[in-house]
Amino acid sequence: MNTKILLNEDQIPRQWYNIIPDMPGPLAPVINPQTLKPVTPEDMLAIFPMALIEQEMSTQRWIDIPDKVREIYQLWRPSPLFRARRLEQALGTPAKIYYKYEGVSPAGSHKPNSAIPQAWYNKQAGIRRLATETGAGQWGSSLALACSMFGLECTIYMVKVSCTQKPYRKSMMQLWGANVIPSPSEFTNSGRSILAHDPDCPGSLGIAISEAVEDAATHSDTNYALGSVLNHVCLHQTVIGQEAQEQMKIAGDYPDVVIACCGGGSNFAGLTFPFIADRANGKNVRCLAVEPASCPTLTKGVYAFDYGDTAKVAPITMMYTLGHDFMPPGIHAGGLRYHGESPLVSQLYAAGQIEAKSYKQNSCFEGALLFARSEGIVPAPESSHAVRAAIDEAVLAKEEGKERTILFGLSGHGQLDMAAYDSYLSGNLEDYEYPDAMVKDALERLPKVSI
């Protein structure tokens, strides 16, 4: 059996899978933060093109992927599925471990799967510039890449602590022509307000989103692009899981558990949603979302209406949240430092259809080292959470003396995250667990929504 299970370019999915028709019950409405009433498509036109608004609200199960988007996908898709035999041997486990590797994209992660269609739809709508936020830099570099391919200008508000931790991610964005601004900044009202309160604020994804949304809303030639959370972003990422399904068929296998790291939810959705749909056909598969103990949105958050950003300018959605003013510690998994969660992922978790688990970062880096020294690929700090959970599942199979098939998403490589690995190897990486008391405190500041 091959180590790499590959598909041909003509096997790139021709449609995205929309899970909304298969959700457990109707979705809660998205709320306008100014009126506290359900949003209308017209409300969203200030920052999104109509094509993406339609995808956000669509109840069609399958949505065609534009030919131009598939053409660019061919630069790295279909991505490989690996059988992790060397990791299995290192663990001495009877489990079979597979991983779907998204680090082969030009930006080194799964994020271009949505950046490319978002840039294309905005170009078709006559938009000149896109504004966005980025935490670890994977989304920012992906949107910079996409904008360069379609001749769009790109402004990226990068969480300030990540600018320091990941300077080469910033360089990559600039290489592709983006203007990168550390957030909070003096360029927006929301940024200036934060800095007036705390001049040394390290930033958060919630703050960076506020700045990007404000930028887009106040410039008629500019739209906003989001790298996770929203329905249409989760939709675009389902190419991952669809490919993995076909590759598992070639392997003559099917997973007992599908594992992915989870911050805003797009990576988890991309790999797992097609497998969740398999349950309607009688498949019995667990889906496990893995998050940092320092940002435990699913495992410690509350399921409630909350703002998508710190300045309360982004739409209000029903989601698991740690509070819109959550200020995360400066852990190295910057792509997982978001206070909220995809409404789709949140509803599935609330309905008991998926599982969630959190890990401290030293445990994740320990797993990442074992993976790198057996499989050869250096995982991104975000991806190391899925690696850790997959290892634990394999160890449990060994302890129980049972065979188990494990599929996890290796959402990106960590070749630009060596500072994080340096901290771990030198013993300077600190663990932090988000206190329950701070979650309770955040409840006091959630918006009062009546529907």
C-alpha positions as CSV (number, residue, x, y, z in Angstrom):
1,M,0.0,0.0,0.0
2,N,1.3,3.5,-0.9
3,T,2.3,6.0,1.7
4,K,0.8,8.8,-0.3
5,I,-2.7,8.4,-1.7
6,L,-3.1,10.8,-4.6
7,L,-5.9,12.0,-6.9
8,N,-5.6,13.5,-10.4
9,E,-6.4,17.1,-11.1
10,D,-9.6,16.2,-12.8
11,Q,-10.7,14.7,-9.5
12,I,-10.7,18.1,-7.8
13,P,-14.3,18.5,-6.5
14,R,-16.6,20.4,-9.0
15,Q,-19.0,21.5,-6.2
16,W,-18.7,22.6,-2.6
17,Y,-20.8,20.8,-0.1
18,N,-23.2,23.0,1.9
19,I,-24.2,21.4,5.2
20,I,-27.0,23.8,6.0
21,P,-29.8,21.5,4.5
22,D,-28.5,18.7,6.7
23,M,-28.2,20.6,10.0
24,P,-30.0,19.4,13.1
25,G,-32.8,22.1,13.0
26,P,-33.0,25.6,11.5
27,L,-30.1,28.1,11.9
28,A,-30.5,31.0,14.3
29,P,-30.7,34.3,12.5
30,V,-27.7,36.6,12.1
31,I,-28.3,39.9,13.9
32,N,-27.5,43.4,12.8
33,P,-25.3,44.9,15.6
34,Q,-26.8,48.4,15.1
35,T,-30.5,47.4,15.0
36,L,-30.4,44.1,17.0
37,K,-32.8,42.8,14.3
38,P,-32.1,40.0,11.8
39,V,-29.8,41.1,9.0
40,T,-31.0,41.4,5.4
41,P,-28.8,40.8,2.3
42,E,-28.8,44.6,1.8
43,D,-27.2,45.0,5.3
44,M,-24.3,42.9,4.1
45,L,-23.7,44.6,0.8
46,A,-21.5,47.3,2.5
47,I,-18.8,44.7,3.0
48,F,-19.5,41.6,0.9
49,P,-20.4,40.9,-2.8
50,M,-23.8,39.5,-3.5
51,A,-22.5,36.1,-4.7
52,L,-20.9,35.4,-1.2
53,I,-24.0,36.7,0.6
54,E,-26.1,34.2,-1.4
55,Q,-23.7,31.4,-0.5
56,E,-23.9,32.5,3.2
57,M,-27.7,32.1,3.2
58,S,-28.1,29.3,0.6
59,T,-30.0,26.1,1.4
60,Q,-28.7,24.3,-1.7
61,R,-26.8,21.2,-0.8
62,W,-24.3,21.5,-3.6
63,I,-22.8,24.8,-5.0
64,D,-20.8,24.8,-8.3
65,I,-17.1,25.8,-8.0
66,P,-16.3,28.4,-10.8
67,D,-14.0,27.1,-13.5
68,K,-11.5,29.9,-12.8
69,V,-11.3,28.9,-9.1
70,R,-10.8,25.2,-10.0
71,E,-8.0,26.3,-12.4
72,I,-6.1,28.0,-9.6
73,Y,-6.9,25.1,-7.2
74,Q,-4.9,23.0,-9.6
75,L,-1.7,24.6,-8.4
76,W,-1.9,22.4,-5.3
77,R,-5.1,20.4,-5.3
78,P,-5.9,17.6,-4.9
79,S,-3.8,17.6,-1.7
80,P,-2.2,14.3,-0.6
81,L,-3.5,11.9,2.0
82,F,-0.7,10.1,3.9
83,R,-0.7,6.9,5.8
84,A,1.4,7.7,8.8
85,R,3.1,4.3,9.1
86,R,6.2,5.6,10.8
87,L,4.2,7.3,13.4
88,E,2.2,4.1,14.0
89,Q,5.4,2.2,14.4
90,A,6.8,4.8,16.9
91,L,3.6,4.5,19.0
92,G,3.4,0.7,18.7
93,T,-0.3,1.0,18.0
94,P,-2.7,-1.3,16.2
95,A,-4.5,1.9,14.9
96,K,-4.2,3.0,11.3
97,I,-3.4,6.7,11.1
98,Y,-4.0,8.8,8.0
99,Y,-3.5,12.6,7.6
100,K,-4.8,15.0,4.9
101,Y,-2.0,17.5,4.3
102,E,-2.9,21.0,3.3
103,G,0.6,22.4,3.7
104,V,1.2,21.9,0.0
105,S,-0.6,25.1,-0.9
106,P,1.5,28.1,-1.9
107,A,0.7,29.8,1.4
108,G,1.4,26.6,3.3
109,S,-2.1,26.0,4.8
110,H,-5.7,25.2,4.0
111,K,-6.6,28.9,3.9
112,P,-6.3,29.5,0.1
113,N,-9.3,27.2,-0.4
114,S,-11.5,30.1,0.5
115,A,-9.2,33.0,-0.2
116,I,-9.2,32.2,-4.0
117,P,-13.0,32.1,-4.4
118,Q,-13.5,35.2,-2.2
119,A,-11.0,37.2,-4.2
120,W,-12.6,36.0,-7.5
121,Y,-16.2,36.8,-6.5
122,N,-15.1,40.3,-5.4
123,K,-13.2,40.9,-8.6
124,Q,-16.3,39.9,-10.5
125,A,-18.2,42.5,-8.5
126,G,-15.9,45.3,-9.5
127,I,-14.2,45.7,-6.1
128,R,-10.7,47.3,-6.1
129,R,-9.4,46.4,-2.6
130,L,-10.0,43.8,0.1
131,A,-9.4,44.4,3.8
132,T,-9.0,41.5,6.3
133,E,-7.5,40.4,9.6
134,T,-5.0,37.7,10.4
135,G,-3.8,36.0,13.5
136,A,-0.9,33.6,12.8
137,G,-0.6,34.9,9.3
138,Q,-1.9,31.9,7.4
139,W,-5.1,33.6,6.3
140,G,-3.4,36.9,5.6
141,S,-0.8,35.3,3.4
142,S,-3.5,33.3,1.6
143,L,-5.6,36.4,0.8
144,A,-2.5,38.3,-0.3
145,L,-1.8,35.5,-2.7
146,A,-5.4,35.5,-4.0
147,C,-5.5,39.2,-4.4
148,S,-2.2,39.2,-6.4
149,M,-3.7,36.6,-8.7
150,F,-6.7,38.7,-9.5
151,G,-5.1,42.2,-9.5
152,L,-6.7,43.4,-6.2
153,E,-5.1,45.5,-3.6
154,C,-5.0,44.0,-0.1
155,T,-4.9,45.5,3.4
156,I,-4.2,43.1,6.3
157,Y,-4.6,44.0,10.0
158,M,-2.3,41.5,11.7
159,V,-2.6,40.8,15.4
160,K,0.3,42.7,16.9
161,V,1.8,39.9,19.0
162,S,1.8,37.7,15.9
163,C,3.8,40.4,14.0
164,T,6.5,39.8,16.5
165,Q,6.2,36.1,16.8
166,K,5.9,35.5,13.0
167,P,7.8,38.2,11.1
168,Y,8.3,36.0,8.0
169,R,4.6,35.6,7.6
170,K,4.4,39.4,7.4
171,S,7.2,39.3,4.8
172,M,5.3,36.7,2.8
173,M,2.2,38.9,2.7
174,Q,4.3,41.8,1.6
175,L,6.0,39.7,-1.0
176,W,2.5,39.1,-2.6
177,G,1.8,42.9,-2.5
178,A,-0.2,43.3,0.7
179,N,-0.1,46.3,3.0
180,V,0.3,44.8,6.5
181,I,-0.7,46.9,9.6
182,P,-0.1,45.7,13.2
183,S,-3.4,45.7,15.1
184,P,-4.6,47.6,17.1
185,S,-3.5,50.5,14.9
186,E,-3.9,54.3,14.6
187,F,-5.6,53.8,11.2
188,T,-9.2,53.1,12.4
189,N,-11.5,54.5,15.1
190,S,-11.7,51.1,16.7
191,G,-7.9,50.7,16.8
192,R,-7.4,54.2,18.3
193,S,-10.0,53.5,20.9
194,I,-8.3,50.3,22.0
195,L,-4.9,52.0,22.1
196,A,-6.2,54.9,24.2
197,H,-7.3,52.4,26.8
198,D,-4.2,50.2,26.6
199,P,-1.2,51.5,24.6
200,D,0.6,48.2,25.0
201,C,-2.4,46.0,23.9
202,P,-1.0,42.8,22.2
203,G,-4.0,42.6,19.9
204,S,-6.6,39.9,19.2
205,L,-8.5,38.5,16.3
206,G,-11.6,40.3,17.6
207,I,-9.8,43.7,17.5
208,A,-8.3,43.0,14.0
209,I,-11.7,42.1,12.7
210,S,-13.1,45.3,14.0
211,E,-10.4,47.3,12.1
212,A,-10.9,45.4,8.9
213,V,-14.7,45.7,8.9
214,E,-14.5,49.4,9.7
215,D,-12.0,49.9,6.8
216,A,-14.3,48.1,4.3
217,A,-17.5,49.7,5.5
218,T,-16.0,53.2,5.2
219,H,-14.5,52.8,1.6
220,S,-16.9,52.2,-1.3
221,D,-14.2,50.5,-3.4
222,T,-13.3,48.0,-0.6
223,N,-14.9,44.9,0.7
224,Y,-14.1,42.7,3.7
225,A,-12.9,39.1,3.5
226,L,-13.0,36.7,6.5
227,G,-10.9,33.6,6.8
228,S,-13.1,31.5,9.0
229,V,-16.4,31.4,11.0
230,L,-18.8,32.3,8.3
231,N,-20.9,29.8,6.4
232,H,-19.5,30.5,3.0
233,V,-15.9,30.1,4.3
234,C,-16.8,26.7,5.8
235,L,-18.5,25.8,2.5
236,H,-15.3,26.5,0.4
237,Q,-13.2,24.4,2.7
238,T,-15.2,21.2,2.0
239,V,-13.0,20.4,-0.9
240,I,-10.7,18.9,1.8
241,G,-13.2,16.4,3.1
242,Q,-14.5,15.5,-0.3
243,E,-11.1,14.6,-1.5
244,A,-10.3,12.7,1.7
245,Q,-13.4,10.6,1.2
246,E,-12.2,9.6,-2.3
247,Q,-8.7,8.9,-1.0
248,M,-10.0,6.7,1.8
249,K,-11.9,4.7,-0.8
250,I,-8.7,4.1,-2.7
251,A,-7.0,3.0,0.6
252,G,-9.9,0.6,1.1
253,D,-10.5,2.1,4.5
254,Y,-12.9,4.4,6.4
255,P,-12.2,6.4,9.5
256,D,-13.6,5.7,12.9
257,V,-12.7,9.2,14.0
258,V,-12.0,12.4,12.1
259,I,-9.9,15.0,13.9
260,A,-9.1,18.6,13.1
261,C,-7.9,21.7,15.1
262,C,-10.6,24.3,15.6
263,G,-10.3,28.0,16.0
264,G,-13.0,29.8,14.0
265,G,-14.0,26.5,12.6
266,S,-13.3,26.5,8.8
267,N,-10.5,23.9,8.9
268,F,-12.6,21.6,11.1
269,A,-15.6,22.1,8.9
270,G,-13.7,21.5,5.7
271,L,-12.4,18.1,6.7
272,T,-15.4,16.9,8.8
273,F,-18.6,18.2,7.2
274,P,-18.5,15.7,4.2
275,F,-18.0,12.9,6.7
276,I,-20.9,14.1,8.9
277,A,-23.0,13.9,5.8
278,D,-22.0,10.2,5.5
279,R,-24.0,9.5,8.7
280,A,-27.2,9.8,6.6
281,N,-25.9,6.8,4.7
282,G,-25.4,4.7,7.8
283,K,-21.7,5.5,8.5
284,N,-20.7,5.6,12.2
285,V,-17.9,8.2,12.4
286,R,-16.9,10.4,15.3
287,C,-15.7,14.0,14.6
288,L,-13.4,15.6,17.1
289,A,-12.6,19.4,17.3
290,V,-9.4,20.2,19.1
291,E,-8.6,23.6,20.6
292,P,-6.1,25.3,22.9
293,A,-6.8,25.2,26.7
294,S,-5.9,28.9,26.6
295,C,-8.8,29.6,24.1
296,P,-11.3,26.9,24.9
297,T,-14.3,28.3,23.0
298,L,-16.2,25.0,22.7
299,T,-15.1,23.3,25.8
300,K,-15.6,26.2,28.2
301,G,-17.5,28.8,26.3
302,V,-21.2,29.6,26.4
303,Y,-23.7,29.0,23.5
304,A,-25.2,32.5,23.1
305,F,-25.6,35.4,20.7
306,D,-22.4,37.5,20.6
307,Y,-20.6,40.0,18.5
308,G,-18.1,38.7,16.0
309,D,-15.5,41.4,17.0
310,T,-14.4,43.5,19.9
311,A,-15.7,46.9,18.7
312,K,-19.2,45.5,18.1
313,V,-19.4,46.4,14.4
314,A,-19.5,42.8,13.0
315,P,-22.7,40.8,12.9
316,I,-24.0,39.1,16.0
317,T,-24.4,35.3,15.7
318,M,-25.4,32.4,17.8
319,M,-22.2,30.6,18.7
320,Y,-20.0,29.3,21.4
321,T,-18.1,32.3,22.7
322,L,-15.7,33.4,25.4
323,G,-17.0,37.0,25.1
324,H,-16.3,39.5,22.3
325,D,-13.8,41.4,24.5
326,F,-11.8,38.2,25.2
327,M,-8.1,39.0,25.2
328,P,-6.2,35.8,24.6
329,P,-2.7,35.0,25.9
330,G,0.1,35.2,23.3
331,I,0.2,31.4,22.6
332,H,2.0,30.4,19.4
333,A,-1.1,28.9,17.8
334,G,-2.3,32.3,16.7
335,G,-4.8,31.0,14.2
336,L,-6.8,29.5,17.1
337,R,-7.0,32.6,19.3
338,Y,-10.5,33.7,18.4
339,H,-13.2,34.3,21.0
340,G,-16.0,32.7,19.0
341,E,-16.8,29.8,16.8
342,S,-18.5,29.1,13.5
343,P,-22.3,29.1,14.0
344,L,-22.5,25.8,12.0
345,V,-19.9,24.1,14.1
346,S,-21.4,25.5,17.3
347,Q,-24.9,24.2,16.5
348,L,-23.5,20.7,15.7
349,Y,-21.6,20.7,19.0
350,A,-24.7,21.9,20.9
351,A,-26.7,19.1,19.3
352,G,-24.1,16.5,20.4
353,Q,-23.2,15.6,16.8
354,I,-19.5,16.4,17.2
355,E,-17.0,16.2,20.1
356,A,-14.5,18.8,21.4
357,K,-11.3,18.6,23.4
358,S,-8.7,21.1,24.5
359,Y,-4.9,20.8,25.1
360,K,-2.2,22.9,26.6
361,Q,0.5,24.0,24.2
362,N,3.4,22.1,25.6
363,S,1.5,18.8,25.1
364,C,0.8,19.8,21.5
365,F,4.4,20.6,20.8
366,E,5.5,17.3,22.3
367,G,3.2,15.6,19.9
368,A,4.5,17.7,17.0
369,L,8.1,16.7,17.7
370,L,7.2,13.0,17.7
371,F,5.3,13.6,14.4
372,A,8.1,15.5,12.8
373,R,10.8,13.0,13.8
374,S,8.7,10.1,12.4
375,E,6.9,11.6,9.4
376,G,9.4,14.3,8.5
377,I,6.9,17.2,8.3
378,V,7.0,20.1,10.8
379,P,3.4,20.8,11.8
380,A,2.1,24.4,12.2
381,P,1.4,25.1,15.9
382,E,-2.3,25.1,15.1
383,S,-2.1,21.7,13.4
384,S,-0.2,20.3,16.4
385,H,-3.4,20.2,18.3
386,A,-4.9,17.6,15.8
387,V,-1.6,15.7,15.9
388,R,-1.8,15.5,19.7
389,A,-5.3,14.3,19.7
390,A,-4.6,11.7,16.9
391,I,-1.6,10.4,19.0
392,D,-3.9,10.0,22.0
393,E,-6.5,8.2,20.0
394,A,-3.8,5.8,18.8
395,V,-2.4,5.2,22.3
396,L,-5.9,4.5,23.5
397,A,-6.3,1.9,20.8
398,K,-3.1,0.3,22.0
399,E,-4.2,0.3,25.6
400,E,-7.6,-1.2,24.6
401,G,-6.0,-3.7,22.2
402,K,-8.4,-2.6,19.5
403,E,-7.9,-1.6,15.9
404,R,-9.0,1.9,15.0
405,T,-8.8,4.0,11.9
406,I,-7.9,7.6,12.6
407,L,-8.0,10.5,10.0
408,F,-6.7,13.9,11.0
409,G,-6.1,17.2,9.2
410,L,-2.6,18.5,9.0
411,S,-3.8,22.0,8.1
412,G,-0.4,23.5,7.5
413,H,3.3,23.3,7.9
414,G,5.3,25.1,10.6
415,Q,8.4,26.1,8.6
416,L,7.7,29.8,9.4
417,D,7.0,29.0,13.1
418,M,10.5,28.1,14.2
419,A,10.4,30.7,17.0
420,A,7.6,28.6,18.6
421,Y,9.7,25.4,18.4
422,D,12.7,27.3,19.7
423,S,10.7,28.2,22.8
424,Y,9.5,24.7,23.3
425,L,13.0,23.1,22.8
426,S,14.5,25.6,25.3
427,G,11.9,24.9,27.9
428,N,10.5,28.5,27.7
429,L,7.0,27.6,26.4
430,E,4.4,28.4,29.1
431,D,1.1,26.7,29.5
432,Y,-2.0,28.7,30.3
433,E,-5.6,27.5,31.0
434,Y,-8.4,30.0,30.6
435,P,-10.1,30.5,34.0
436,D,-13.8,29.6,34.3
437,A,-14.4,32.8,36.2
438,M,-13.4,34.9,33.2
439,V,-16.0,33.0,31.1
440,K,-18.7,33.8,33.7
441,D,-17.6,37.5,33.7
442,A,-17.9,37.7,29.9
443,L,-21.6,36.7,30.1
444,E,-22.4,40.1,31.7
445,R,-21.3,41.8,28.4
446,L,-23.1,39.7,25.8
447,P,-25.6,41.5,23.6
448,K,-29.3,41.3,24.6
449,V,-31.0,39.8,21.6
450,S,-34.7,39.1,21.5
451,I,-36.0,37.1,18.5
